[in-house]
Amino acid sequence: MIMRSFNPDHIPVPRLDTGLDRALAQAHVDIEIGAGQGLHAVRYAQKNPGRHLIAIERTATRFHQLARRHAAHPGLTNLHPVHADALSVFVHRIPEQSIERIFLLYPNPYPKEKQANLRWHNMPFMQLLKSKLKPGGSLVLATNIEDYAGEAEEKMIAEWRFQLRTKKLLGAGDIPRTHFEKKYLERGEHCWNFEFINPGPAPEPDQSEMMN
Ligand SMILES: C[S@@+](CC[C@H](N)C(=O)[O-])C[C@H]1O[C@@H](n2cnc3c(N)ncnc32)[C@H](O)[C@@H]1O
């Protein structure tokens, strides 16, 4: 398998956001990419007061919905909405091995074959994303598309060297975490939820063995 490498040179620097530095200074930092209207982000921050969640959303409309939802909970100081493209934030602002959990909940599936290279697990950027996770840190990925789930599971393990900790099929009995999950479950669809673990850097080759 050919491992493509990620070239961050063409990724623009995000506009300055002072809240991001405050969030990154905390002990337990998580990031949600494509947080949409912020349902998961707000509930997650409420349920995890000892953690800090940076919720990144690219589109203005959804970001403003997320910001409004956050503003309705003034005490929720451990949620940090960021209006930006996640690629630029990760490339330019997130230190290596600093994040404990990354959430990718119902990313755009890019179902057309000619757009397959835009799926997160097919992007060389995944290598950089993984490098920002602490060893033992997790990446949660959810999708309602079976083919996408199968392809992502294979790539995350075989190409990006994550370990699979849990794989769950969600259905009508599950409480939806996001607006998209709610829509899919109400339609009677199933959703796949994966938790992948970053096992950390590969061990250095044993020098004594190499010399033999
Ligand atoms: C299908 S929606 C899912 C939204 C939400 N996670 C949910 O489940 O309700 C995907 C979201 O990811 C956002 N998104 C896609 N690529 C992004 C990127 N590079 N940076 C930030 N947000 C992104 C889109 O704007 C959109 O809001």
The ligand as an SDF file (V2000), in Angstrom:
LIG
                    3D

 27 29  0  0  0  0  0  0  0  0999 V2000
  -22.7580   16.3220    7.8000 C   0  0  0  0  0  0  0  0  0  0  0  0
  -22.4410   17.6930    8.8320 S   0  0  0  0  0  0  0  0  0  0  0  0
  -22.5080   16.9880   10.4700 C   0  0  0  0  0  0  0  0  0  0  0  0
  -22.6440   18.0320   11.5440 C   0  0  0  0  0  0  0  0  0  0  0  0
  -22.6970   17.4790   12.9650 C   0  0  0  0  0  0  0  0  0  0  0  0
  -21.4500   16.8010   13.3040 N   0  0  0  0  0  0  0  0  0  0  0  0
  -23.8810   16.5610   13.1430 C   0  0  0  0  0  0  0  0  0  0  0  0
  -23.6630   15.3420   13.1910 O   0  0  0  0  0  0  0  0  0  0  0  0
  -24.9970   17.0670   13.2600 O   0  0  0  0  0  0  0  0  0  0  0  0
  -20.6850   17.9120    8.6140 C   0  0  0  0  0  0  0  0  0  0  0  0
  -20.1990   19.2260    9.1790 C   0  0  0  0  0  0  0  0  0  0  0  0
  -18.7890   19.2760    9.0980 O   0  0  0  0  0  0  0  0  0  0  0  0
  -18.4210   20.6050    8.7430 C   0  0  0  0  0  0  0  0  0  0  0  0
  -17.0770   20.5240    8.1400 N   0  0  0  0  0  0  0  0  0  0  0  0
  -16.7170   19.8230    7.0390 C   0  0  0  0  0  0  0  0  0  0  0  0
  -15.4010   19.9680    6.7960 N   0  0  0  0  0  0  0  0  0  0  0  0
  -14.9200   20.7740    7.7800 C   0  0  0  0  0  0  0  0  0  0  0  0
  -13.6460   21.3020    8.0710 C   0  0  0  0  0  0  0  0  0  0  0  0
  -12.5870   21.0500    7.2770 N   0  0  0  0  0  0  0  0  0  0  0  0
  -13.5020   22.0980    9.1490 N   0  0  0  0  0  0  0  0  0  0  0  0
  -14.5640   22.3760    9.9350 C   0  0  0  0  0  0  0  0  0  0  0  0
  -15.8090   21.9130    9.7070 N   0  0  0  0  0  0  0  0  0  0  0  0
  -15.9880   21.1210    8.6450 C   0  0  0  0  0  0  0  0  0  0  0  0
  -19.5000   21.0210    7.7640 C   0  0  0  0  0  0  0  0  0  0  0  0
  -19.5670   22.4230    7.6340 O   0  0  0  0  0  0  0  0  0  0  0  0
  -20.7360   20.4420    8.4380 C   0  0  0  0  0  0  0  0  0  0  0  0
  -21.2940   21.3310    9.3630 O   0  0  0  0  0  0  0  0  0  0  0  0
  1  2  1  0
  2  3  1  0
  2 10  1  0
  3  4  1  0
  4  5  1  0
  5  6  1  0
  5  7  1  0
  7  8  2  0
  7  9  1  0
 10 11  1  0
 11 12  1  0
 11 26  1  0
 12 13  1  0
 13 14  1  0
 13 24  1  0
 14 15  1  0
 14 23  1  0
 15 16  2  0
 16 17  1  0
 17 18  1  0
 17 23  2  0
 18 19  1  0
 18 20  2  0
 20 21  1  0
 21 22  2  0
 22 23  1  0
 24 25  1  0
 24 26  1  0
 26 27  1  0
M  CHG  2   2   1   9  -1
M  END
$$$$
